[in-house]
Amino acid sequence: MALYGKAAAILGQLDGKRGSVKTLVYNSGHKNIKQLFALVCETLKYTRVLEEIINTTDLLKKEKKLQINVAKVLVYDLLFGKGLKCGGSWKALIMKHRSQLKSALARLKVKRKVSCNEDLLETKASSAAGCQLPRYVRVNLLKNTVEDVIDYFKREGYTYLGQATSVADLKHLGRKQFIGDLHLPELLVFHPKIDLHEHFLYTAGHIILQDKASCLPAHLLNPPTGSHVIDACAAPGNKTSHLAAILCNKGKLFAFDLDTKRLSTMGTLLLRAGVTCHELANQDFLLVDPSNPKYQDVKYILLDPSCSGSGIVNRLNQLTDDEASSSSQRLQALASFQCKALNHALSFPGVERVIYSTCSIHREENEDVVEEILQQHGNRIRLVNLMPSWPYRGLATFLEGPWCIRAAPKDTLTNGFFVAMFEKQCKQMEQSKESSAEEVTSRPAAGLNSVSVPEKRPVAQSQKKKSKKVKKQKV
């Protein structure tokens, strides 16, 4: 009962604008801060849906002692959470109306023509973007082929529209239509409201539900089969599984993360995806010793460090953050950590390429970090001109800024994202640059190596055999 009372009180304080969610939760004195924070955030996320259900069932009229914020947290946990596991008299009161509340939720789904609870949500971020993001599906090449997955969905009644030629092709998909992405050959694109979390191909690990922007770092790093690679801040593991697929499960993939629970979840995800070339470590990447012999063959590093998360479309930053959360002070603190992580990645003796990505829209975490690293390392590294055909470029805050790429809901129909790739110069190049430093700093983008990614990656024979088994599955 204390949990629901605390959560309701915080909702009331938010209505009175007496602080941010983070501040109010941490000052609440509740013994389980994480549980309380999650309940408040999720109730806020569903608040409009909860209000509509409470109004249509006349819950407050029937239970005159029940206050709106108490009703919200109770109804949330009953319909969208893990069920009412505490609450005392409140639980007994709300359970009297359980069938009516569930019926109201079912009618609301029918009214809005959706099949899952998440589709009832309309976030401010997505409204501001003026669009709904498509459902991106990455084919796991460790277990299947793009062609066989396309055939599987076609047998289920979906219509395949071929390969997209522009972002506009992704905007008007019907509910039973899908299309191949125009940039990533293993990515399929579906209607925004399609829910595939219970689909056989997903539960069996043949497809990964991953936003397109999140697929870019591994796709662009593109380590050759058999390489030794580090995923520096790996959880929850989608990028790690993508790297393993590119490596064809050959070579070595070292994955680090500090969060024990996230790493455990990641292990389950990688097992389902058929990843076998990985080595997980519950360790701070900054404390990993680059001189350790086990990392002497590491040539490629993917670094997606902690960031503000300001580019994520369904993020509740407008509710959970106070003004200081996006303040210059906080962004500078994040940027300082990101620079440390990048410098550490570049300190590995054998590394050739380091790809850096964030799900942030802030220049401080993106172009400013890249510029700082380039200035610190001088001619020892250079920036790679990524995907010249990509429409949304890095900000021209310094000469090489446009060699990075950005992603945004309006421009690319993805979450907000930023990617840059550093390449270490070989000794011969360093020697030549000593006599032509001016040429290096003023070189146009066309003069740098552009990343070209193969149209289609080979699938091992063992993968093809697995795909035949899937093909026989009855739909």
Solvent accessible surface area in square Angstrom, and as a share of the most:
residue,aa,sasa,rsa
1,M,96,0.43
2,A,68,0.53
3,L,18,0.09
4,Y,1,0.01
5,G,25,0.24
6,K,73,0.31
7,A,0,0.00
8,A,9,0.07
9,A,58,0.45
10,I,4,0.02
11,L,9,0.04
12,G,24,0.23
13,Q,57,0.25
14,L,34,0.17
15,D,108,0.56
16,G,45,0.43
17,K,182,0.77
18,R,165,0.60
19,G,35,0.34
20,S,10,0.06
21,V,0,0.00
22,K,67,0.28
23,T,58,0.34
24,L,18,0.09
25,V,0,0.00
26,Y,144,0.55
27,N,115,0.59
28,S,23,0.15
29,G,72,0.69
30,H,20,0.09
31,K,197,0.84
32,N,64,0.33
33,I,44,0.22
34,K,147,0.62
35,Q,86,0.38
36,L,0,0.00
37,F,54,0.23
38,A,52,0.40
39,L,12,0.06
40,V,0,0.00
41,C,13,0.08
42,E,50,0.22
43,T,0,0.00
44,L,23,0.11
45,K,61,0.26
46,Y,11,0.04
47,T,34,0.20
48,R,164,0.60
49,V,4,0.02
50,L,0,0.00
51,E,65,0.29
52,E,45,0.20
53,I,1,0.01
54,I,2,0.01
55,N,102,0.52
56,T,85,0.50
57,T,14,0.08
58,D,60,0.31
59,L,1,0.00
60,L,55,0.28
61,K,143,0.61
62,K,101,0.43
63,E,25,0.11
64,K,175,0.74
65,K,197,0.83
66,L,12,0.06
67,Q,130,0.58
68,I,70,0.35
69,N,22,0.11
70,V,11,0.07
71,A,0,0.00
72,K,21,0.09
73,V,0,0.00
74,L,0,0.00
75,V,0,0.00
76,Y,18,0.07
77,D,19,0.10
78,L,20,0.10
79,L,19,0.10
80,F,30,0.12
81,G,31,0.30
82,K,176,0.75
83,G,24,0.23
84,L,15,0.07
85,K,154,0.65
86,C,49,0.29
87,G,1,0.01
88,G,51,0.49
89,S,75,0.48
90,W,61,0.21
91,K,68,0.29
92,A,64,0.50
93,L,35,0.17
94,I,0,0.00
95,M,67,0.30
96,K,139,0.59
97,H,18,0.08
98,R,106,0.39
99,S,81,0.52
100,Q,78,0.35
101,L,0,0.00
102,K,88,0.37
103,S,49,0.32
104,A,6,0.04
105,L,18,0.09
106,A,53,0.41
107,R,138,0.50
108,L,9,0.05
109,K,43,0.18
110,V,117,0.67
111,K,147,0.62
112,R,85,0.31
113,K,159,0.67
114,V,16,0.09
115,S,84,0.54
116,C,19,0.12
117,N,38,0.19
118,E,109,0.49
119,D,19,0.10
120,L,3,0.01
121,L,33,0.16
122,E,129,0.58
123,T,19,0.11
124,K,116,0.49
125,A,34,0.26
126,S,24,0.15
127,S,78,0.50
128,A,93,0.72
129,A,18,0.14
130,G,68,0.65
131,C,32,0.19
132,Q,99,0.44
133,L,33,0.17
134,P,10,0.07
135,R,55,0.20
136,Y,6,0.02
137,V,0,0.00
138,R,1,0.00
139,V,1,0.00
140,N,0,0.00
141,L,15,0.08
142,L,9,0.04
143,K,34,0.14
144,N,0,0.00
145,T,20,0.11
146,V,23,0.13
147,E,81,0.36
148,D,23,0.12
149,V,0,0.00
150,I,18,0.09
151,D,48,0.25
152,Y,8,0.03
153,F,0,0.00
154,K,99,0.42
155,R,107,0.39
156,E,47,0.21
157,G,48,0.46
158,Y,25,0.10
159,T,70,0.41
160,Y,63,0.24
161,L,81,0.40
162,G,23,0.22
163,Q,104,0.46
164,A,5,0.04
165,T,118,0.69
166,S,45,0.29
167,V,28,0.16
168,A,59,0.46
169,D,55,0.29
170,L,5,0.02
171,K,108,0.46
172,H,159,0.71
173,L,11,0.06
174,G,28,0.27
175,R,96,0.35
176,K,97,0.41
177,Q,60,0.27
178,F,0,0.00
179,I,8,0.04
180,G,3,0.03
181,D,0,0.00
182,L,49,0.24
183,H,39,0.17
184,L,0,0.00
185,P,38,0.24
186,E,4,0.02
187,L,1,0.00
188,L,1,0.01
189,V,0,0.00
190,F,0,0.00
191,H,34,0.15
192,P,36,0.22
193,K,34,0.14
194,I,18,0.09
195,D,55,0.28
196,L,5,0.03
197,H,82,0.37
198,E,154,0.69
199,H,29,0.13
200,F,74,0.31
201,L,0,0.00
202,Y,42,0.16
203,T,70,0.41
204,A,26,0.20
205,G,0,0.00
206,H,14,0.06
207,I,0,0.00
208,I,8,0.04
209,L,26,0.13
210,Q,9,0.04
211,D,32,0.17
212,K,2,0.01
213,A,0,0.00
214,S,22,0.14
215,C,0,0.00
216,L,1,0.01
217,P,0,0.00
218,A,0,0.00
219,H,3,0.02
220,L,1,0.00
221,L,4,0.02
222,N,39,0.20
223,P,2,0.01
224,P,74,0.47
225,T,71,0.41
226,G,37,0.36
227,S,17,0.11
228,H,52,0.23
229,V,0,0.00
230,I,0,0.00
231,D,2,0.01
232,A,1,0.01
233,C,36,0.21
234,A,5,0.04
235,A,9,0.07
236,P,76,0.48
237,G,0,0.00
238,N,34,0.17
239,K,31,0.13
240,T,0,0.00
241,S,1,0.01
242,H,2,0.01
243,L,0,0.00
244,A,0,0.00
245,A,6,0.04
246,I,8,0.04
247,L,0,0.00
248,C,14,0.09
249,N,39,0.20
250,K,113,0.48
251,G,33,0.32
252,K,64,0.27
253,L,0,0.00
254,F,7,0.03
255,A,0,0.00
256,F,3,0.01
257,D,16,0.09
258,L,120,0.60
259,D,60,0.31
260,T,89,0.52
261,K,146,0.62
262,R,108,0.40
263,L,18,0.09
264,S,75,0.48
265,T,86,0.50
266,M,0,0.00
267,G,23,0.22
268,T,86,0.50
269,L,27,0.13
270,L,0,0.00
271,L,141,0.70
272,R,78,0.29
273,A,1,0.00
274,G,19,0.18
275,V,6,0.04
276,T,105,0.61
277,C,10,0.06
278,H,50,0.22
279,E,59,0.27
280,L,55,0.28
281,A,27,0.21
282,N,78,0.40
283,Q,67,0.30
284,D,38,0.20
285,F,8,0.03
286,L,51,0.26
287,L,135,0.67
288,V,3,0.02
289,D,76,0.39
290,P,27,0.17
291,S,85,0.55
292,N,54,0.28
293,P,98,0.61
294,K,87,0.37
295,Y,14,0.05
296,Q,118,0.52
297,D,75,0.39
298,V,0,0.00
299,K,92,0.39
300,Y,27,0.10
301,I,0,0.00
302,L,1,0.00
303,L,0,0.00
304,D,31,0.16
305,P,6,0.04
306,S,72,0.47
307,C,26,0.16
308,S,6,0.04
309,G,9,0.09
310,S,25,0.16
311,G,6,0.06
312,I,53,0.27
313,V,16,0.09
314,N,96,0.49
315,R,59,0.21
316,L,24,0.12
317,N,53,0.27
318,Q,70,0.31
319,L,55,0.28
320,T,12,0.07
321,D,24,0.12
322,D,61,0.31
323,E,167,0.75
324,A,62,0.48
325,S,8,0.05
326,S,61,0.39
327,S,36,0.24
328,S,75,0.48
329,Q,154,0.68
330,R,72,0.26
331,L,7,0.03
332,Q,92,0.41
333,A,65,0.51
334,L,28,0.14
335,A,10,0.08
336,S,56,0.36
337,F,66,0.28
338,Q,0,0.00
339,C,18,0.11
340,K,122,0.52
341,A,1,0.01
342,L,0,0.00
343,N,42,0.22
344,H,33,0.15
345,A,0,0.00
346,L,7,0.04
347,S,59,0.38
348,F,0,0.00
349,P,93,0.58
350,G,26,0.25
351,V,4,0.02
352,E,76,0.34
353,R,48,0.17
354,V,0,0.00
355,I,0,0.00
356,Y,0,0.00
357,S,0,0.00
358,T,1,0.00
359,C,28,0.17
360,S,0,0.00
361,I,88,0.45
362,H,41,0.18
363,R,112,0.41
364,E,42,0.19
365,E,0,0.00
366,N,0,0.00
367,E,0,0.00
368,D,40,0.21
369,V,2,0.01
370,V,0,0.00
371,E,47,0.21
372,E,69,0.31
373,I,0,0.00
374,L,25,0.12
375,Q,124,0.55
376,Q,84,0.38
377,H,27,0.12
378,G,41,0.40
379,N,53,0.27
380,R,130,0.48
381,I,7,0.03
382,R,29,0.11
383,L,2,0.01
384,V,2,0.01
385,N,10,0.05
386,L,0,0.00
387,M,20,0.09
388,P,78,0.49
389,S,94,0.61
390,W,4,0.02
391,P,83,0.52
392,Y,63,0.24
393,R,54,0.20
394,G,5,0.05
395,L,71,0.35
396,A,85,0.66
397,T,56,0.33
398,F,25,0.11
399,L,104,0.52
400,E,35,0.16
401,G,0,0.00
402,P,47,0.30
403,W,17,0.06
404,C,0,0.00
405,I,1,0.00
406,R,13,0.05
407,A,4,0.03
408,A,17,0.13
409,P,23,0.14
410,K,157,0.67
411,D,71,0.37
412,T,3,0.02
413,L,3,0.01
414,T,0,0.00
415,N,25,0.13
416,G,0,0.00
417,F,11,0.04
418,F,0,0.00
419,V,1,0.01
420,A,0,0.00
421,M,0,0.00
422,F,0,0.00
423,E,24,0.11
424,K,63,0.27
425,Q,13,0.06
426,C,66,0.39
427,K,162,0.69
428,Q,144,0.64
429,M,58,0.26
430,E,54,0.24
431,Q,122,0.54
432,S,61,0.40
433,K,7,0.03
434,E,143,0.64
435,S,102,0.66
436,S,35,0.23
437,A,47,0.37
438,E,141,0.63
439,E,104,0.46
440,V,29,0.17
441,T,83,0.48
442,S,72,0.46
443,R,49,0.18
444,P,95,0.60
445,A,34,0.27
446,A,97,0.75
447,G,44,0.42
448,L,14,0.07
449,N,78,0.40
450,S,53,0.34
451,V,18,0.10
452,S,98,0.63
453,V,35,0.20
454,P,63,0.40
455,E,150,0.67
456,K,124,0.53
457,R,16,0.06
458,P,103,0.65
459,V,22,0.13
460,A,30,0.24
461,Q,125,0.55
462,S,66,0.42
463,Q,9,0.04
464,K,87,0.37
465,K,135,0.57
466,K,91,0.39
467,S,3,0.02
468,K,129,0.54
469,K,146,0.62
470,V,9,0.05
471,K,95,0.40
472,K,163,0.69
473,Q,80,0.36
474,K,192,0.81
475,V,102,0.59
